[in-house]
């Protein structure tokens, strides 16, 4: 299983950055601007429709996402597709930056 490509990684972070600048997300019941890292956790957990929640050290909860650094080329392709679907579903216009299909290593 080949590991995600550098091109896919660049596209992932470009998409997450665009989303983080386009919409707010509820945290503790309050709409907030989140970082690309926060959206990575939310979207990687949403990809598999699995929300893993751990108890925090001093209370509260921690959402556990998937480690994208461990994803294969195919898994990263699925995540990027999911992110682009998420953006389109919420009316977020993403840049015309190359999609994963333009990178031979993602096929």
Secondary structure, DSSP 8 states (H G I E B T S, - for coil): --B--HHHHHHHHHHHHHHHHH--EEETTEEE---HHHHHHHHHHHHTT--EEEE-TTSSEEEE---GGG-BHHHHHHHHHHHHHHHHHTT--------GGGSGGG-
